[in-house]
Amino acid sequence: MKGQNTNANLAAPYSKLLAFATPYEMGMFYIGHICAILSGFALPSFSYLMGDVLDSFGGTSREAQLEKIRITTIIFVVIGAGIWVISYIYWSLLVIFSLRVSRRIKEKYIEAILK
């Protein structure tokens, strides 16, 4: 319908939203996204390690199979703990960033209304 406002017309571009962030908050923003990317890169390693577990069932002795699986299990745990820590860091940084910027936007909005 012509002349009617829709939500798509009222959306603010991301560059305007990021304009309210301080340099410290932008650092949090970039570090959070780098940690998110690292977390995403680490997840496919589980598929690779599962292949090592399946390969260990080849024609070797039971003790050798268990040793390979034990080593792979330790690697699983280390990578999983690393993913958990990195995911916590990126989630925390991005939530703190968004709360601070949204508070600043709300403050500017209230100031504009009261003027």
Backbone hydrogen bonds in HBPLUS format (Angstrom, degrees):
<---DONOR---> <-ACCEPTOR-->    atom                        ^
c    i                          cat <-CA-CA->   ^        H-A-AA   ^      H-
h    n   atom  resd res      DA  || num        DHA   H-A  angle D-A-AA Bond
n    s   type  num  typ     dist DA aas  dist angle  dist       angle   num
A0009-ASN N   A0006-THR O   3.09 MM   3  5.39 130.9  2.34 103.0 115.1     1
A0010-LEU N   A0007-ASN O   3.17 MM   3  5.10 132.9  2.40  94.1 106.7     2
A0016-LYS N   A0013-PRO O   3.10 MM   3  5.56 131.8  2.34 107.3 118.6     3
A0017-LEU N   A0013-PRO O   3.33 MM   4  6.77 153.0  2.40 144.6 152.2     4
A0018-LEU N   A0014-TYR O   2.87 MM   4  6.12 158.0  1.92 157.5 162.9     5
A0019-ALA N   A0016-LYS O   3.27 MM   3  5.11 141.9  2.42  92.1 102.9     6
A0020-PHE N   A0017-LEU O   3.46 MM   3  6.04 163.7  2.49 110.3 114.2     7
A0021-ALA N   A0018-LEU O   3.18 MM   3  5.42 166.0  2.20 110.0 114.2     8
A0026-MET N   A0022-THR O   2.90 MM   4  6.21 150.2  1.99 151.7 161.1     9
A0027-GLY N   A0023-PRO O   2.96 MM   4  6.21 145.5  2.08 142.0 150.8    10
A0028-MET N   A0024-TYR O   3.07 MM   4  6.47 151.0  2.16 142.6 150.2    11
A0029-PHE N   A0025-GLU O   2.86 MM   4  6.13 150.7  1.95 143.8 152.5    12
A0030-TYR N   A0026-MET O   2.92 MM   4  6.20 162.5  1.95 151.4 154.0    13
A0031-ILE N   A0027-GLY O   2.92 MM   4  6.05 168.2  1.93 153.6 157.4    14
A0032-GLY N   A0028-MET O   2.87 MM   4  5.85 155.5  1.93 142.6 150.2    15
A0033-HIS N   A0029-PHE O   3.08 MM   4  6.33 152.8  2.16 143.2 150.1    16
A0034-ILE N   A0030-TYR O   2.94 MM   4  6.17 153.0  2.01 147.8 155.5    17
A0035-CYS N   A0031-ILE O   2.94 MM   4  6.15 159.9  1.98 150.4 155.5    18
A0036-ALA N   A0032-GLY O   2.98 MM   4  6.21 146.4  2.10 139.8 149.4    19
A0037-ILE N   A0033-HIS O   3.00 MM   4  6.23 153.3  2.07 144.7 150.9    20
A0038-LEU N   A0034-ILE O   2.97 MM   4  6.26 159.6  2.01 149.2 154.8    21
A0039-SER N   A0035-CYS O   2.92 MM   4  6.08 154.7  1.99 144.9 151.8    22
A0040-GLY N   A0036-ALA O   3.00 MM   4  6.23 152.3  2.08 142.5 149.8    23
A0041-PHE N   A0037-ILE O   2.91 MM   4  6.21 146.5  2.02 147.8 157.4    24
A0042-ALA N   A0038-LEU O   3.10 MM   4  6.27 143.3  2.24 143.9 152.7    25
A0045-SER N   A0042-ALA O   3.12 MM   3  5.56 146.8  2.24 111.1 120.9    26
A0046-PHE N   A0043-LEU O   3.18 MM   3  5.99 163.8  2.21 122.6 126.1    27
A0047-SER N   A0044-PRO O   3.07 MM   3  5.51 133.9  2.29 109.4 119.9    28
A0049-LEU N   A0045-SER O   2.95 MM   4  6.21 158.9  2.00 148.7 154.2    29
A0050-MET N   A0046-PHE O   2.92 MM   4  6.08 147.2  2.03 142.1 151.0    30
A0051-GLY N   A0047-SER O   3.14 MM   4  6.41 143.5  2.28 140.7 149.6    31
A0051-GLY N   A0048-TYR O   3.17 MM   3  5.21 125.2  2.49  93.9 107.6    32
A0052-ASP N   A0048-TYR O   3.26 MM   4  6.73 143.9  2.40 139.2 148.5    33
A0052-ASP N   A0049-LEU O   3.06 MM   3  4.99 118.7  2.45  91.9 106.9    34
A0053-VAL N   A0049-LEU O   3.07 MM   4  6.47 148.6  2.18 145.3 153.6    35
A0054-LEU N   A0050-MET O   3.01 MM   4  6.33 160.2  2.05 148.1 152.6    36
A0055-ASP N   A0051-GLY O   2.87 MM   4  6.07 150.4  1.96 145.8 154.6    37
A0056-SER N   A0052-ASP O   3.08 MM   4  6.21 133.9  2.30 137.7 148.5    38
A0056-SER N   A0053-VAL O   3.19 MM   3  5.23 133.2  2.42  95.3 107.8    39
A0057-PHE N   A0054-LEU O   3.29 MM   3  5.71 162.2  2.32 108.5 113.8    40
A0058-GLY N   A0055-ASP O   3.26 MM   3  5.91 150.0  2.35 121.8 122.3    41
A0060-THR N   A0058-GLY O   2.71 MM   2  5.73 141.1  1.85  99.8  95.8    42
A0065-GLN N   A0061-SER O   3.02 MM   4  6.33 155.6  2.08 149.5 156.7    43
A0066-LEU N   A0062-ARG O   2.92 MM   4  6.18 163.0  1.95 151.7 156.0    44
A0067-GLU N   A0063-GLU O   2.93 MM   4  6.14 151.9  2.01 144.5 152.3    45
A0068-LYS N   A0064-ALA O   3.02 MM   4  6.26 160.5  2.06 147.9 152.4    46
A0069-ILE N   A0065-GLN O   2.95 MM   4  6.20 161.7  1.98 152.4 157.9    47
A0070-ARG N   A0066-LEU O   2.78 MM   4  5.91 151.4  1.86 144.0 152.5    48
A0071-ILE N   A0067-GLU O   3.01 MM   4  6.23 162.3  2.04 149.8 153.4    49
A0072-THR N   A0068-LYS O   2.97 MM   4  6.16 161.9  2.00 147.2 152.8    50
A0073-THR N   A0069-ILE O   2.81 MM   4  5.94 148.4  1.91 144.9 153.8    51
A0074-ILE N   A0070-ARG O   3.07 MM   4  6.34 153.7  2.14 146.1 152.2    52
A0075-ILE N   A0071-ILE O   3.05 MM   4  6.38 155.7  2.11 147.3 154.0    53
A0076-PHE N   A0072-THR O   2.85 MM   4  6.14 153.3  1.92 145.7 153.5    54
A0077-VAL N   A0073-THR O   2.98 MM   4  6.28 159.2  2.02 149.7 154.1    55
A0078-VAL N   A0074-ILE O   2.97 MM   4  6.23 161.1  2.01 150.7 155.7    56
A0079-ILE N   A0075-ILE O   2.89 MM   4  6.06 170.5  1.90 156.9 159.4    57
A0080-GLY N   A0076-PHE O   2.82 MM   4  5.93 159.0  1.87 148.8 155.8    58
A0081-ALA N   A0077-VAL O   2.86 MM   4  6.02 157.7  1.91 147.8 153.5    59
A0082-GLY N   A0078-VAL O   2.93 MM   4  6.13 156.2  1.98 146.1 153.2    60
A0083-ILE N   A0079-ILE O   2.84 MM   4  6.09 157.5  1.89 151.2 157.2    61
A0084-TRP N   A0080-GLY O   2.93 MM   4  6.13 154.9  1.99 144.2 151.4    62
A0085-VAL N   A0081-ALA O   2.96 MM   4  6.22 161.1  1.99 150.7 154.9    63
A0086-ILE N   A0082-GLY O   2.93 MM   4  6.08 172.6  1.94 154.5 156.8    64
A0087-SER N   A0083-ILE O   2.80 MM   4  5.82 156.6  1.85 146.6 153.9    65
A0088-TYR N   A0084-TRP O   2.93 MM   4  6.06 152.9  2.00 143.2 150.7    66
A0089-ILE N   A0085-VAL O   2.95 MM   4  6.23 155.9  2.01 149.4 156.1    67
A0090-TYR N   A0086-ILE O   2.95 MM   4  6.24 169.1  1.96 153.3 155.5    68
A0091-TRP N   A0087-SER O   2.91 MM   4  5.96 162.7  1.94 147.8 153.4    69
A0092-SER N   A0088-TYR O   2.90 MM   4  5.92 165.4  1.92 146.7 151.5    70
A0093-LEU N   A0089-ILE O   2.93 MM   4  6.04 171.9  1.94 155.6 158.2    71
A0094-LEU N   A0090-TYR O   3.03 MM   4  6.04 163.9  2.06 146.4 151.1    72
A0095-VAL N   A0091-TRP O   2.96 MM   4  6.06 152.8  2.04 148.0 155.6    73
A0096-ILE N   A0092-SER O   2.94 MM   4  6.08 169.2  1.95 155.4 158.6    74
A0097-PHE N   A0093-LEU O   2.89 MM   4  5.99 159.5  1.94 144.2 150.8    75
A0098-SER N   A0094-LEU O   2.95 MM   4  6.04 163.3  1.98 140.4 145.0    76
A0099-LEU N   A0095-VAL O   2.93 MM   4  6.12 157.0  1.98 150.7 157.0    77
A0100-ARG N   A0096-ILE O   3.01 MM   4  6.18 164.0  2.03 152.5 156.5    78
A0101-VAL N   A0097-PHE O   3.00 MM   4  6.19 168.7  2.02 156.8 159.9    79
A0102-SER N   A0098-SER O   2.93 MM   4  5.89 160.2  1.97 142.7 149.1    80
A0103-ARG N   A0099-LEU O   2.97 MM   4  6.05 152.1  2.05 141.8 149.4    81
A0104-ARG N   A0100-ARG O   3.05 MM   4  6.29 156.8  2.10 144.8 150.8    82
A0105-ILE N   A0101-VAL O   2.90 MM   4  6.17 155.8  1.96 151.6 158.3    83
A0106-LYS N   A0102-SER O   2.93 MM   4  6.12 159.1  1.98 145.7 151.4    84
A0107-GLU N   A0103-ARG O   2.89 MM   4  6.16 153.7  1.96 147.4 155.0    85
A0108-LYS N   A0104-ARG O   2.98 MM   4  6.22 160.8  2.01 148.4 153.0    86
A0109-TYR N   A0105-ILE O   2.91 MM   4  6.11 150.5  2.00 146.2 154.9    87
A0110-ILE N   A0106-LYS O   2.94 MM   4  6.18 161.3  1.97 151.1 155.0    88
A0111-GLU N   A0107-GLU O   2.93 MM   4  6.16 160.8  1.97 150.0 155.6    89
A0112-ALA N   A0108-LYS O   2.96 MM   4  6.12 153.5  2.03 142.8 149.8    90
A0113-ILE N   A0109-TYR O   2.98 MM   4  6.27 151.1  2.07 146.8 154.8    91
A0114-LEU N   A0110-ILE O   2.97 MM   4  6.15 159.5  2.01 152.7 157.8    92
A0115-LYS N   A0111-GLU O   3.20 MM   4  6.29 127.4  2.49 140.5 151.7    93
